[in-house]
Amino acid sequence: MKIDIVSIFPDYLAPLELSLPGKAQAKGLLDIAVHDLRQWTHDRHHTTDDTPYGGGAGMVMKPEPWAQALDALTGDGSTIVFTTPSGAPFTQAMATELSGQDHLVFACGRYEGIDQRVIDHAASIGEVREISIGDYVLNGGEVAALAITEAVVRLLPGFMSNPESLTEESHEGGLLEYPVYTKPASWRGHDVPPVLLSGNHAAIAHWRHDQAVRRTAERRPDLAHPATLVDEGELRLVQPGDAGEIYTLQRACWLAELEANPGVEIPALKETLEDVRRWIAEDTVFVLRSGGRLVGAVRASLHGSSWHLGRLMVAPDLSGRGLGRMLLETIESAAPDEVGTYELFTGARSERNLKMYKKAGYRRGDGDAPPGAVHLSKRRR
Ligand SMILES: C[S@@+](CC[C@H](N)C(=O)[O-])C[C@H]1O[C@@H](n2cnc3c(N)ncnc32)[C@H](O)[C@@H]1O
């Protein structure tokens, strides 16, 4: 990715050489250049502002230097970002979107902002984004450009040494992150919550999810739509009356599988409601509810000393919140004592599932898998 930043205070952007963006440049993932807007002025005083038409306090940035800067720096495929308190609020989703662009050009305003015609002109030479980093007014756009750059750069493929850490962060799935702790277990009379020391992965996943939900509801009720707040207490064994909702949910969930694995026969999409009624009566099945709605399920059955897991499903609008992991750990811990191995199949091209199972300790097994699927297994600890 290439990033150009234009400002009348280029020194303000020196931190880009440090920390994350500095590391990304060193890794060759990023090329950042900072430009002084004044190089595109032609008067003795290098003037970049003038009085506003219509009167009023403050000065407005002149169009000529900005237009010349943008003409010099932008080309096909450039996204021009104007940092402004009247822009669209910057979000994690926007950071993800911008991290997929090849070239970002930041225009950092000062004074009362930039002449509107510059923004109109920019729209004719590239894609324009007007972005605010919050509902407050800074003196200039440099801090906003730094903040946006840092949020975008850490999402560049190959940047994070452990990309999985990105998927559990605040805002990735609509929830704030749970509280985190490190050693020592007891510090100045404050103890780490015992569940985190228990080694019980299912209990830890439940606790973390519950904390994330509580935090979000307390601090950011605007994020926490009731239908998306999953109550841990609503994770329970299946009832016969759940069949219809499971049937519907699995159709929604396995559609993405079909897209990821074209041509592969997917039983979950072929089953009738009767088939679902039959297996929920025979297998161990957990369901998860939110606001009365069934949002997740998982099943398992015993084969010798092996616990065969399957039908791990989470409503597509709630993916990325650790609910799949929570269901997986719940069904694992429900295995009878004689179980020595967990086994399952997933689509050979279902990257997201493969990643989750790998993180949970599953590895390619040697069992026969249906066409288009892979067999995964894990020894019980
Ligand atoms: C003093 S502000 C101008 C505020 C402008 N008169 C207004 O009320 O919208 C100067 C520059 O700081 C930057 N800026 C200030 N607050 C910002 C924010 N919350 N997000 C992004 N940029 C901001 C913009 O580049 C803006 O042009």
The ligand as an SDF file (V2000), in Angstrom:
LIG
                    3D

 27 29  0  0  0  0  0  0  0  0999 V2000
  -10.3490   23.5440   13.5130 C   0  0  0  0  0  0  0  0  0  0  0  0
  -10.7300   22.2080   12.4380 S   0  0  0  0  0  0  0  0  0  0  0  0
  -11.9940   22.9060   11.4120 C   0  0  0  0  0  0  0  0  0  0  0  0
  -13.3270   22.6750   11.9500 C   0  0  0  0  0  0  0  0  0  0  0  0
  -14.4140   23.1760   11.0560 C   0  0  0  0  0  0  0  0  0  0  0  0
  -14.4940   24.5880   11.0860 N   0  0  0  0  0  0  0  0  0  0  0  0
  -15.7320   22.5730   11.4820 C   0  0  0  0  0  0  0  0  0  0  0  0
  -16.3640   23.1260   12.3620 O   0  0  0  0  0  0  0  0  0  0  0  0
  -16.0970   21.5090   10.9320 O   0  0  0  0  0  0  0  0  0  0  0  0
   -9.3470   22.1740   11.3730 C   0  0  0  0  0  0  0  0  0  0  0  0
   -9.0680   20.8390   10.7230 C   0  0  0  0  0  0  0  0  0  0  0  0
   -8.8330   19.8720   11.7310 O   0  0  0  0  0  0  0  0  0  0  0  0
   -9.2110   18.5910   11.2520 C   0  0  0  0  0  0  0  0  0  0  0  0
  -10.1280   17.9990   12.2340 N   0  0  0  0  0  0  0  0  0  0  0  0
  -10.6250   18.6170   13.3310 C   0  0  0  0  0  0  0  0  0  0  0  0
  -11.4030   17.7870   14.0350 N   0  0  0  0  0  0  0  0  0  0  0  0
  -11.4160   16.6030   13.3880 C   0  0  0  0  0  0  0  0  0  0  0  0
  -12.0540   15.3600   13.6220 C   0  0  0  0  0  0  0  0  0  0  0  0
  -12.8420   15.1690   14.6540 N   0  0  0  0  0  0  0  0  0  0  0  0
  -11.8480   14.3740   12.7450 N   0  0  0  0  0  0  0  0  0  0  0  0
  -11.0580   14.5510   11.6710 C   0  0  0  0  0  0  0  0  0  0  0  0
  -10.4190   15.7180   11.3930 N   0  0  0  0  0  0  0  0  0  0  0  0
  -10.5960   16.7280   12.2380 C   0  0  0  0  0  0  0  0  0  0  0  0
   -9.8370   18.7970    9.8930 C   0  0  0  0  0  0  0  0  0  0  0  0
   -8.8820   18.4790    8.9150 O   0  0  0  0  0  0  0  0  0  0  0  0
  -10.1750   20.2660    9.8880 C   0  0  0  0  0  0  0  0  0  0  0  0
  -10.1720   20.8030    8.5900 O   0  0  0  0  0  0  0  0  0  0  0  0
  1  2  1  0
  2  3  1  0
  2 10  1  0
  3  4  1  0
  4  5  1  0
  5  6  1  0
  5  7  1  0
  7  8  2  0
  7  9  1  0
 10 11  1  0
 11 12  1  0
 11 26  1  0
 12 13  1  0
 13 14  1  0
 13 24  1  0
 14 15  1  0
 14 23  1  0
 15 16  2  0
 16 17  1  0
 17 18  1  0
 17 23  2  0
 18 19  1  0
 18 20  2  0
 20 21  1  0
 21 22  2  0
 22 23  1  0
 24 25  1  0
 24 26  1  0
 26 27  1  0
M  CHG  2   2   1   9  -1
M  END
$$$$
